[in-house]
Amino acid sequence: MENKPLGLKKSSDFKNIQENGQKKVISHWLMIGWLINPEGQTRYGCTISRKVGPAVIRNKLKRWVREYFRSAASTRQLPPVDINVIFRPKDAKFYKELEHESLHRALEKAIGILS
């Protein structure tokens, strides 16, 4: 069975990661929370506050995270964990100017920590 990542949907999943999982600051603008998944499946989700920016920016970041996990699952084995990608509040201009490759590198660093 392939390790196709699924999205975290329920607030109880996010709360479980927050209360029982581990956290790691990846950069000054990105943090991850994770918890070992006993089912052996990779699941991911995003937490993005309104302080990050307008809906257009928040949705763009979520799309980029989804794209990263889908492409990573097809190119390599992801660890069996529940991952919450947390964008830390910065000024709106920072996220507007954030490049796709910067987010990709930060998520690669995060997955490297989990592996």
C-alpha positions as CSV (number, residue, x, y, z in Angstrom):
1,M,0.0,0.0,0.0
2,E,1.4,3.4,-0.9
3,N,1.8,6.1,1.7
4,K,-0.4,8.7,0.1
5,P,-0.8,11.6,2.5
6,L,-4.2,12.5,3.8
7,G,-5.4,15.8,5.1
8,L,-6.2,16.4,8.7
9,K,-9.9,17.5,8.9
10,K,-11.2,17.3,12.5
11,S,-10.4,19.8,15.1
12,S,-9.9,16.9,17.5
13,D,-6.9,15.8,15.3
14,F,-5.3,19.2,15.5
15,K,-6.0,19.4,19.3
16,N,-4.5,15.9,19.8
17,I,-1.3,17.0,18.0
18,Q,-1.1,20.2,20.1
19,E,-1.6,18.4,23.4
20,N,0.3,15.1,22.9
21,G,2.7,15.8,20.1
22,Q,6.0,17.5,19.7
23,K,6.8,20.9,18.2
24,K,9.8,22.2,16.3
25,V,10.5,25.8,15.0
26,I,11.7,25.4,11.5
27,S,12.3,29.1,10.8
28,H,11.2,32.4,12.2
29,W,7.9,32.1,10.2
30,L,7.2,28.4,10.2
31,M,6.7,25.8,12.9
32,I,5.5,22.1,12.8
33,G,3.7,20.0,15.3
34,W,3.7,16.2,14.9
35,L,2.5,13.1,16.5
36,I,3.3,9.4,15.6
37,N,0.3,7.9,13.7
38,P,-0.3,4.3,14.8
39,E,-2.1,3.6,11.5
40,G,1.1,4.0,9.6
41,Q,-0.4,6.8,7.4
42,T,1.0,10.3,6.8
43,R,-1.6,13.0,7.5
44,Y,-1.0,16.7,7.3
45,G,-2.9,20.0,8.0
46,C,-2.2,23.7,8.2
47,T,-2.9,26.2,10.9
48,I,-2.8,29.7,9.5
49,S,-4.1,32.7,11.6
50,R,-5.8,35.6,10.0
51,K,-2.8,37.7,11.3
52,V,-0.8,36.0,8.5
53,G,-2.6,38.0,5.8
54,P,-5.7,38.2,3.7
55,A,-7.6,35.1,2.5
56,V,-5.8,35.1,-0.8
57,I,-2.4,34.7,0.8
58,R,-3.6,32.1,3.4
59,N,-5.2,30.0,0.6
60,K,-2.0,30.3,-1.5
61,L,0.1,29.0,1.4
62,K,-2.3,26.1,2.0
63,R,-2.2,25.2,-1.8
64,W,1.6,25.2,-1.6
65,V,1.6,22.9,1.4
66,R,-0.9,20.4,-0.3
67,E,1.3,20.5,-3.4
68,Y,4.4,19.8,-1.4
69,F,3.0,16.7,0.4
70,R,1.5,15.3,-2.8
71,S,4.7,15.6,-4.7
72,A,6.8,14.3,-1.7
73,A,4.6,11.2,-1.4
74,S,5.2,10.3,-5.0
75,T,9.0,10.8,-4.9
76,R,9.9,9.3,-1.5
77,Q,8.6,7.5,1.7
78,L,7.1,9.9,4.2
79,P,7.2,9.1,7.9
80,P,3.9,7.8,9.4
81,V,3.0,10.9,11.4
82,D,0.3,13.5,11.8
83,I,1.8,16.8,10.8
84,N,0.4,20.3,11.5
85,V,2.2,23.0,9.6
86,I,1.9,26.2,11.6
87,F,2.5,29.6,9.9
88,R,3.6,32.1,12.5
89,P,2.2,35.7,12.2
90,K,4.4,38.1,10.4
91,D,3.5,41.3,8.5
92,A,1.3,40.7,5.5
93,K,4.1,41.9,3.2
94,F,6.4,39.1,4.3
95,Y,4.0,36.3,3.2
96,K,3.0,38.2,0.1
97,E,6.7,38.2,-1.0
98,L,7.4,34.7,0.2
99,E,8.6,32.5,-2.7
100,H,7.4,29.0,-3.4
101,E,10.9,27.6,-3.2
102,S,11.4,29.1,0.3
103,L,8.4,27.2,1.6
104,H,9.5,24.0,-0.2
105,R,13.0,24.2,1.5
106,A,11.5,24.8,4.9
107,L,9.1,21.8,4.5
108,E,12.1,19.6,3.3
109,K,13.9,20.6,6.5
110,A,10.8,19.7,8.6
111,I,10.4,16.3,7.0
112,G,14.2,15.7,7.4
113,I,13.7,16.3,11.2
114,L,10.9,13.7,11.3
115,S,12.7,11.0,9.3
